[in-house]
Amino acid sequence: MSDSPAPLADPHLVYDPVAGTGPKDVVILGSTGSIGTQAIDLVLRNPDRFRVTALSANGGRIALLAEQAHRLRVRTVAVAREDAVEALREALTAQYGTGEPLPEILAGPEAATQLAASDCHTVLNGITGSIGLAPTLAALEAGRTLALANKESLIVGGPLVKALAKPGQIIPVDSEHAALFQALAAGTRADVRKLVVTASGGPFRGRTKAELANVTVQDALAHPTWAMGPVITINSATLVNKGLEVIEAHLLYDIPFDRIEVVVHPQSYVHSMIEFTDGSTIAQATPPDMRGPIAIGLGWPERVPDAAPAFDWSTASTWEFFPLDNDAFPSVNLARHVGELAGTAPAVFNAANEECVEAFRSGALPFNGIMETVTRVVEEHGTPPTGTSLTVPDVLEAETWARARARELTAQTTSAAEARA
């Protein structure tokens, strides 16, 4: 076990920065994405529990953002793209009409970070990618409860997050980590023998590495159980998402990597399990629906009634579990490796993967080329220096290098393929 006094996420610890009897004020970052839209559905069904005060989005779905702002009557709306401000203002005017004052508009790369530090009880970070790190740090520093769906910010900035977070301040929203969070309520960290993180196996479960050589983007986006954004869906197809979740589980629960296991569970009913030292295994299970984990993130320590559908136990069903094929899907073992290296290695892994996923989506890399390229970038990065504290500039510099190197290697792969054609 680590010498740290408590894990980052602990269901036994309740952090309540703004105690009160009324609805919790919530800021939603990434409101037009999958997590954000489902969170808003939950909020609208529970106005006595939650009140959204501000929204942020990248700026690609302006009409939806304006509709959300009007329906929730938020005080502030933020967009990362400054060129989207005028379109947002017009869309808000169309929603509100000429007689109503519009919400304040923030714009630019730092807008979400500003909102994360604003006056509220809980910040839901549903941003995709490592750009979520600055808002995560801002929310923690401002003393907000952080409902964390943006796993990348914890993965690339683990030591930074751990240095700022107070006991109980982070509630995980990833389905797997929300499951572990709930299962841990059955015991203590000292009682834990291992964490078992489940994986659906994605659209390519059961295929060999050779059979994955010619799969298409459309194939990779056809997830059998979850409806997610394109980047996360492709990460699920490569199982990079599961590798990131292994690193996240290590950081959240302070359990060594050799005691975190991944098992394939195609039905996605059991979201994760904890095996305790007495031989008992506690599993958290629901039909696949992210509104359940979101409700844990926003409502804990209370449960939100009817947050998501429950099982129909009168209907027969089959729950299967299989070992992971590490040859076809090497991403989980690579993630363990970079997690153990620590320092800037996880940031390099994540940034290189983001570049390679975009290259695959554009046709510049084959599917197997994603992990082959990420592996080369990680190997070239080497072992981070020990004995030094990680800083935000360190993370940004490592990410910049990893992205550039991944693009260089992708270009070489493309040139070689064209030469063979």
C-alpha positions as CSV (number, residue, x, y, z in Angstrom):
1,M,0.0,0.0,0.0
2,S,1.0,3.6,-0.5
3,D,1.9,5.8,2.5
4,S,-0.8,8.3,1.5
5,P,-3.4,8.8,4.2
6,A,-6.4,8.1,2.0
7,P,-7.1,7.3,-1.7
8,L,-8.3,10.1,-3.9
9,A,-11.8,8.5,-4.1
10,D,-13.3,7.0,-1.0
11,P,-17.0,6.5,-0.4
12,H,-16.5,6.7,3.3
13,L,-15.3,10.3,3.1
14,V,-17.9,13.0,2.3
15,Y,-16.5,16.4,1.2
16,D,-19.2,19.1,1.3
17,P,-17.9,22.5,0.5
18,V,-21.3,24.3,0.6
19,A,-23.5,22.6,3.1
20,G,-27.2,23.5,2.6
21,T,-30.7,22.2,2.2
22,G,-31.5,23.5,-1.3
23,P,-30.5,22.2,-4.7
24,K,-26.8,21.8,-5.4
25,D,-25.4,24.4,-7.8
26,V,-23.6,22.5,-10.6
27,V,-21.3,23.7,-13.4
28,I,-21.2,21.3,-16.4
29,L,-18.1,21.3,-18.5
30,G,-18.6,19.7,-21.9
31,S,-22.3,20.1,-21.8
32,T,-23.0,19.2,-25.5
33,G,-21.1,15.9,-25.3
34,S,-22.4,12.6,-24.3
35,I,-21.7,13.0,-20.5
36,G,-23.1,16.6,-20.6
37,T,-26.3,15.9,-22.3
38,Q,-27.1,12.9,-20.0
39,A,-26.2,15.0,-17.0
40,I,-28.7,17.7,-18.1
41,D,-31.4,15.0,-18.5
42,L,-30.7,13.9,-14.9
43,V,-30.8,17.5,-13.6
44,L,-34.0,18.4,-15.4
45,R,-35.7,15.4,-13.8
46,N,-34.5,16.4,-10.4
47,P,-34.9,20.1,-10.0
48,D,-35.2,19.7,-6.2
49,R,-31.7,18.3,-6.1
50,F,-29.7,20.1,-8.7
51,R,-29.5,23.5,-10.3
52,V,-27.1,24.2,-13.2
53,T,-25.5,27.6,-13.0
54,A,-23.0,27.5,-15.9
55,L,-22.2,25.5,-19.0
56,S,-19.2,25.1,-21.2
57,A,-18.6,23.5,-24.6
58,N,-16.1,23.5,-27.4
59,G,-18.3,25.4,-29.7
60,G,-19.2,22.8,-32.4
61,R,-22.9,22.5,-31.4
62,I,-23.9,26.1,-30.8
63,A,-27.7,25.6,-31.3
64,L,-27.7,22.8,-28.7
65,L,-25.6,24.9,-26.2
66,A,-28.0,27.8,-26.6
67,E,-31.0,25.6,-26.1
68,Q,-29.4,24.1,-22.9
69,A,-28.6,27.5,-21.5
70,H,-32.1,28.7,-22.0
71,R,-33.8,25.6,-20.6
72,L,-31.6,25.6,-17.5
73,R,-31.6,29.4,-17.2
74,V,-27.8,29.4,-16.5
75,R,-25.9,32.5,-15.5
76,T,-22.8,31.9,-17.7
77,V,-22.0,30.1,-21.0
78,A,-18.5,29.4,-22.1
79,V,-17.1,28.3,-25.5
80,A,-13.5,27.3,-26.2
81,R,-13.6,28.6,-29.8
82,E,-13.5,32.4,-29.8
83,D,-14.8,32.3,-33.4
84,A,-18.1,30.8,-32.2
85,V,-19.0,33.8,-29.9
86,E,-21.1,35.7,-32.5
87,A,-23.0,32.5,-33.5
88,L,-23.6,31.7,-29.9
89,R,-24.9,35.2,-29.2
90,E,-27.3,34.9,-32.1
91,A,-28.5,31.5,-31.0
92,L,-29.0,32.7,-27.4
93,T,-31.0,35.7,-28.7
94,A,-33.2,33.4,-30.7
95,Q,-33.9,31.2,-27.7
96,Y,-34.4,34.0,-25.1
97,G,-36.1,36.6,-27.3
98,T,-35.4,40.3,-27.2
99,G,-37.0,40.9,-23.8
100,E,-34.8,38.6,-21.7
101,P,-31.2,39.3,-20.6
102,L,-28.7,36.8,-22.1
103,P,-26.3,34.9,-19.9
104,E,-22.7,36.0,-19.6
105,I,-20.6,34.6,-22.4
106,L,-16.9,33.6,-21.8
107,A,-14.7,32.5,-24.7
108,G,-11.3,31.1,-25.4
109,P,-9.1,28.2,-24.3
110,E,-9.3,29.3,-20.6
111,A,-13.0,29.7,-20.5
112,A,-13.8,26.3,-19.0
113,T,-11.1,26.8,-16.4
114,Q,-12.7,30.0,-15.4
115,L,-16.1,28.3,-14.9
116,A,-14.5,25.4,-13.0
117,A,-13.4,27.9,-10.3
118,S,-16.8,29.8,-10.2
119,D,-19.2,29.8,-7.3
120,C,-20.9,26.4,-7.2
121,H,-21.1,23.2,-5.2
122,T,-20.0,20.7,-7.8
123,V,-18.1,20.8,-11.1
124,L,-18.9,18.0,-13.6
125,N,-15.8,17.7,-15.8
126,G,-17.2,16.0,-19.0
127,I,-14.5,17.4,-21.3
128,T,-12.8,14.9,-23.6
129,G,-9.0,14.8,-23.7
130,S,-6.1,16.1,-21.7
131,I,-7.3,19.7,-22.2
132,G,-9.5,18.9,-19.2
133,L,-6.5,19.1,-16.8
134,A,-6.6,22.8,-16.2
135,P,-10.3,22.9,-15.3
136,T,-9.8,19.9,-13.0
137,L,-7.0,21.7,-11.1
138,A,-9.0,24.9,-11.0
139,A,-12.0,23.2,-9.5
140,L,-9.9,21.4,-6.9
141,E,-8.0,24.6,-6.0
142,A,-11.3,26.5,-5.6
143,G,-12.6,23.9,-3.2
144,R,-15.4,22.5,-5.4
145,T,-16.6,18.9,-5.3
146,L,-15.3,17.4,-8.6
147,A,-17.4,14.9,-10.4
148,L,-14.7,13.6,-12.7
149,A,-15.6,12.1,-16.1
150,N,-12.5,13.5,-17.7
151,K,-10.1,10.6,-17.0
152,E,-7.3,12.1,-19.0
153,S,-6.7,15.0,-16.6
154,L,-6.1,12.6,-13.8
155,I,-3.9,10.3,-16.0
156,V,-1.6,13.0,-17.4
157,G,-1.5,15.1,-14.2
158,G,-1.9,12.5,-11.5
159,P,0.6,14.0,-9.0
160,L,-0.7,17.5,-9.6
161,V,-4.3,16.3,-8.9
162,K,-3.3,14.3,-5.8
163,A,-1.5,17.3,-4.4
164,L,-4.6,19.5,-4.6
165,A,-7.4,17.1,-3.8
166,K,-8.8,17.0,-0.3
167,P,-10.2,13.7,1.1
168,G,-13.5,12.9,-0.6
169,Q,-13.3,15.9,-3.0
170,I,-13.3,13.8,-6.2
171,I,-16.2,11.5,-7.1
172,P,-15.4,9.4,-10.2
173,V,-18.0,9.4,-13.0
174,D,-16.5,6.8,-15.3
175,S,-18.8,3.8,-15.1
176,E,-16.0,1.5,-14.0
177,H,-14.6,3.8,-11.3
178,A,-18.1,4.7,-10.1
179,A,-18.6,1.0,-9.7
180,L,-15.4,0.5,-7.7
181,F,-16.3,3.5,-5.6
182,Q,-19.6,1.9,-4.7
183,A,-18.1,-1.5,-4.2
184,L,-15.5,-0.1,-1.8
185,A,-18.3,1.0,0.5
186,A,-18.5,-2.7,1.5
187,G,-15.1,-2.6,3.1
188,T,-11.9,-0.5,3.5
189,R,-8.9,-0.1,1.3
190,A,-7.0,-2.4,3.7
191,D,-9.5,-5.1,3.0
192,V,-9.0,-5.0,-0.8
193,R,-7.1,-7.8,-2.5
194,K,-7.6,-6.7,-6.1
195,L,-9.6,-4.4,-8.3
196,V,-11.3,-6.1,-11.3
197,V,-12.1,-3.6,-14.1
198,T,-14.5,-5.0,-16.7
199,A,-14.3,-4.3,-20.4
200,S,-17.0,-5.0,-23.0
201,G,-14.3,-6.0,-25.4
202,G,-15.5,-3.4,-27.9
203,P,-16.6,-4.2,-31.5
204,F,-13.6,-6.4,-32.1
205,R,-13.9,-8.8,-29.2
206,G,-12.6,-12.3,-30.2
207,R,-10.7,-11.1,-33.2
208,T,-6.9,-11.9,-33.6
209,K,-4.3,-9.2,-34.3
210,A,-4.2,-10.4,-37.9
211,E,-7.9,-10.1,-38.3
212,L,-7.7,-6.5,-37.1
213,A,-5.3,-5.4,-39.8
214,N,-8.0,-4.2,-42.2
215,V,-10.9,-3.1,-40.1
216,T,-12.4,0.3,-41.0
217,V,-13.3,3.4,-39.0
218,Q,-17.0,2.5,-39.4
219,D,-16.2,-1.0,-37.9
220,A,-14.4,0.6,-35.0
221,L,-17.3,3.0,-34.3
222,A,-19.9,0.2,-34.0
223,H,-19.7,-0.3,-30.3
224,P,-22.0,-3.1,-29.2
225,T,-23.3,-1.7,-25.9
226,W,-22.3,2.0,-25.3
227,A,-23.2,5.1,-27.3
228,M,-20.2,7.5,-26.9
229,G,-18.2,10.1,-28.8
230,P,-16.0,8.9,-31.7
231,V,-12.6,9.3,-29.9
232,I,-13.8,7.3,-26.8
233,T,-15.5,4.7,-29.0
234,I,-12.3,4.1,-31.0
235,N,-10.3,4.0,-27.7
236,S,-12.8,1.3,-26.6
237,A,-12.1,-0.6,-29.9
238,T,-8.3,-0.6,-29.2
239,L,-8.9,-1.0,-25.5
240,V,-6.8,2.1,-24.9
241,N,-9.7,3.3,-22.9
242,K,-9.4,0.3,-20.6
243,G,-5.6,0.9,-20.2
244,L,-6.3,4.5,-19.2
245,E,-8.9,3.2,-16.7
246,V,-6.3,0.9,-15.2
247,I,-4.0,4.0,-14.6
248,E,-7.0,5.9,-13.3
249,A,-7.9,3.1,-10.9
250,H,-4.4,3.0,-9.5
251,L,-4.4,6.8,-8.9
252,L,-8.0,7.0,-7.5
253,Y,-7.8,4.0,-5.1
254,D,-4.0,3.8,-4.4
255,I,-3.9,0.1,-5.4
256,P,-0.7,-1.2,-7.1
257,F,-0.9,-2.1,-10.8
258,D,-0.2,-5.8,-10.1
259,R,-3.5,-5.9,-8.1
260,I,-5.6,-4.4,-10.9
261,E,-7.1,-6.9,-13.3
262,V,-9.0,-6.5,-16.5
263,V,-11.6,-9.0,-17.5
264,V,-13.8,-9.0,-20.6
265,H,-17.6,-8.9,-19.9
266,P,-19.5,-8.4,-23.3
267,Q,-22.8,-7.6,-21.7
268,S,-21.5,-4.6,-19.8
269,Y,-23.8,-5.3,-16.9
270,V,-21.1,-5.6,-14.3
271,H,-19.1,-2.4,-14.4
272,S,-16.3,-3.4,-12.1
273,M,-15.7,-5.6,-9.0
274,I,-13.6,-5.6,-5.9
275,E,-12.2,-8.8,-4.5
276,F,-11.6,-8.6,-0.7
277,T,-9.1,-10.4,1.4
278,D,-11.7,-12.8,2.8
279,G,-12.4,-14.1,-0.7
280,S,-15.6,-12.2,-1.2
281,T,-16.2,-10.3,-4.5
282,I,-18.5,-7.3,-4.5
283,A,-19.7,-6.3,-8.0
284,Q,-21.7,-3.2,-9.1
285,A,-24.2,-4.0,-11.8
286,T,-26.8,-2.0,-13.8
287,P,-27.9,-2.0,-17.5
288,P,-25.5,0.1,-19.5
289,D,-26.5,3.7,-18.9
290,M,-24.2,6.6,-17.9
291,R,-26.9,8.4,-16.0
292,G,-26.3,6.1,-13.1
293,P,-22.6,7.0,-12.6
294,I,-23.4,10.7,-13.3
295,A,-26.0,10.6,-10.5
296,I,-23.4,9.2,-8.1
297,G,-21.0,12.0,-9.1
298,L,-23.5,14.7,-8.6
299,G,-25.6,13.3,-5.7
300,W,-23.2,11.4,-3.4
301,P,-23.6,10.6,-0.6
302,E,-27.2,10.4,-1.5
303,R,-28.6,8.2,-4.3
304,V,-30.9,9.8,-6.9
305,P,-34.1,7.7,-7.3
306,D,-34.7,6.4,-10.8
307,A,-31.5,7.9,-12.1
308,A,-31.3,5.1,-14.7
309,P,-33.2,1.9,-15.5
310,A,-32.8,-1.1,-13.3
311,F,-32.7,-4.8,-14.3
312,D,-35.8,-6.7,-15.1
313,W,-35.0,-9.8,-13.0
314,S,-38.1,-11.7,-14.4
315,T,-36.2,-11.9,-17.7
316,A,-33.5,-14.5,-18.3
317,S,-30.1,-13.2,-19.2
318,T,-26.5,-14.4,-19.6
319,W,-23.5,-12.8,-17.9
320,E,-20.2,-13.9,-19.4
321,F,-16.6,-13.2,-18.4
322,F,-13.4,-13.9,-20.5
323,P,-9.7,-13.2,-20.1
324,L,-8.2,-10.3,-22.1
325,D,-6.3,-11.2,-25.3
326,N,-3.2,-9.1,-24.7
327,D,-1.7,-10.0,-28.1
328,A,-4.6,-8.6,-30.1
329,F,-5.0,-5.7,-27.7
330,P,-1.6,-4.7,-26.3
331,S,-2.8,-1.3,-25.0
332,V,-3.6,-2.4,-21.5
333,N,-0.1,-3.8,-20.8
334,L,1.4,-0.7,-22.3
335,A,-0.8,1.5,-20.1
336,R,0.4,-0.5,-17.0
337,H,4.0,0.1,-18.1
338,V,3.6,3.9,-18.5
339,G,1.6,4.1,-15.3
340,E,4.5,2.4,-13.5
341,L,7.0,4.8,-15.2
342,A,4.8,7.7,-14.0
343,G,6.1,11.2,-14.5
344,T,5.4,12.4,-18.0
345,A,5.0,8.9,-19.4
346,P,1.2,8.8,-19.1
347,A,0.9,12.2,-20.8
348,V,3.1,10.9,-23.7
349,F,1.0,7.8,-24.0
350,N,-2.3,9.7,-24.0
351,A,-1.2,12.5,-26.4
352,A,0.3,10.0,-28.9
353,N,-2.8,8.0,-28.8
354,E,-5.0,11.0,-29.4
355,E,-3.0,11.9,-32.5
356,C,-3.0,8.3,-33.8
357,V,-6.8,8.0,-33.3
358,E,-7.2,11.1,-35.5
359,A,-4.8,9.7,-38.1
360,F,-6.9,6.4,-38.1
361,R,-10.1,8.4,-38.6
362,S,-8.6,10.3,-41.5
363,G,-7.3,7.2,-43.2
364,A,-3.6,7.9,-42.5
365,L,-3.1,4.9,-40.2
366,P,-4.4,1.4,-40.2
367,F,-6.1,0.2,-37.0
368,N,-3.1,-1.8,-35.7
369,G,-1.0,1.2,-36.6
370,I,-2.5,3.1,-33.7
371,M,-0.9,1.0,-31.0
372,E,2.3,0.3,-33.0
373,T,2.9,4.1,-33.3
374,V,2.0,4.8,-29.7
375,T,4.4,2.1,-28.5
376,R,7.2,3.6,-30.5
377,V,6.6,7.1,-29.1
378,V,6.5,5.7,-25.6
379,E,9.7,3.8,-26.1
380,E,11.5,6.8,-27.6
381,H,10.4,9.0,-24.7
382,G,12.1,6.6,-22.3
383,T,12.0,6.6,-18.5
384,P,11.1,10.0,-17.0
385,P,13.7,11.4,-14.5
386,T,13.0,10.5,-10.9
387,G,13.2,12.7,-7.8
388,T,11.6,15.7,-9.4
389,S,8.1,17.1,-9.0
390,L,5.8,17.1,-12.0
391,T,4.7,20.5,-13.2
392,V,2.0,21.6,-15.7
393,P,4.7,22.9,-18.1
394,D,6.3,19.4,-17.9
395,V,3.0,17.8,-19.0
396,L,2.5,20.3,-21.8
397,E,6.0,19.9,-23.1
398,A,5.8,16.1,-23.1
399,E,2.4,16.2,-24.8
400,T,3.7,18.6,-27.5
401,W,6.7,16.3,-28.2
402,A,4.5,13.2,-28.2
403,R,2.0,14.7,-30.7
404,A,4.7,15.9,-33.0
405,R,6.6,12.6,-32.9
406,A,3.3,10.6,-33.5
407,R,2.6,12.8,-36.6
408,E,6.1,12.2,-37.9
409,L,5.8,8.4,-37.5
410,T,2.3,8.5,-39.1
411,A,3.7,10.4,-42.1
412,Q,6.4,7.8,-42.4
413,T,3.8,5.0,-42.3
414,T,1.7,6.7,-45.0
415,S,4.8,7.3,-47.2
416,A,5.8,3.6,-46.9
417,A,2.2,2.5,-47.7
418,E,2.1,4.7,-50.8
419,A,5.5,3.4,-52.0
420,R,4.2,-0.2,-51.8
421,A,1.0,0.6,-53.6
